[in-house]
Amino acid sequence: MPARRRGVARVTHELTLQEDFELLIWMGGRPSHFRDDAEREAAWHHHRERLMELPPAGARPAAWWHYEQREPEWANATNQAVRLKELGLD
């Protein structure tokens, strides 16, 4: 079970395929494979480097849009490249 430190969830275990998929694709409205949003965000930060390598050029994982860019509406957009260019991140 992940330890909690100063009120922040900590995830240090290897992610399951379902957890990876949730952080990459984030299909809203489905039951989560994480206990709560804090655990999901902790998993994102712990596994960020590996997960950032997976999407094709011009795209970011859904968790990046949620937790770093704070623009969740772009998480599953097919035209992420346009927004990334606007942000200077192309």
N, C-alpha and C positions, 0 to 999 in steps of 0.2 A: 504494500500500500504506500503511495507517495507520501512523504513527510510534508508537513505544513510548516512554514517559517514566516514569522511576522505577518500572518494573515494572507500570505501569498501561496497559492498551490505550487507544488514542485513536482515535476514529472521527469524522472530520470530513466525509466524503463524503456526498452525498445517498443516502438509502436506496432500495433497489429496492422494488418493490411487495411482493415476497416477504419482504423484511426488515421492512418496515412491518407486514405481516400477522403475522409471527412475534412482534413486540413487542406487538401489540395482542391477539392471540388465543392465541398460544403453545400450539400443539397438541403436547403432549408425545409422545415416542416416535417422532417423525419426524426425519429428518436436518435439522440446522440449516443456515440460510443464512449463519451466521457461523462463523468459524474455531473459536471456543471461547466459553465463558461470559464470559470477560473482555471479549472484543470485543463480545458482545451487550450486556453491561452498559454499556460505554462508549457504544455507539450509543444506548442508552436515555437516558443522561444528556445526550448531545449533542442529541438530538431530542425530549426530554421535553416541552417546552412545546407543540410542534405536536401531538404524539401525545395529550396530555391533552385536547385540544379535540375529539377525534374520537368517543369513546364517548358514548352517550346519558346523560342525567341519571340518577344512581343507579348508575353503573358506572365502573370505572377500567380502563385497559389492563392486560393480564396482566403486563407488565413492572413496572408500579407495585407490584402485589401481591408480585412476586418480590424486587425490589431495594429498595423503599422501605418497604413494610409488613412484609416478611419473612413473609408468610402466603400462600405459593404455592397452598395448597389452595383459596383463594378466586378464583384467576385466571380460571377458566371457570365459576364458580358463577352460576346464573341469579338468585340472590337476593343479589347484592352489595349492594344498597341496604340490606338489613337489617344487614349487617356495618358498612357505612359509617355508618349511624345509631348503632350501638353505639359506634363510634369517635368520634362527634361530627363526622363529615365529610359529613353529608348535605346 
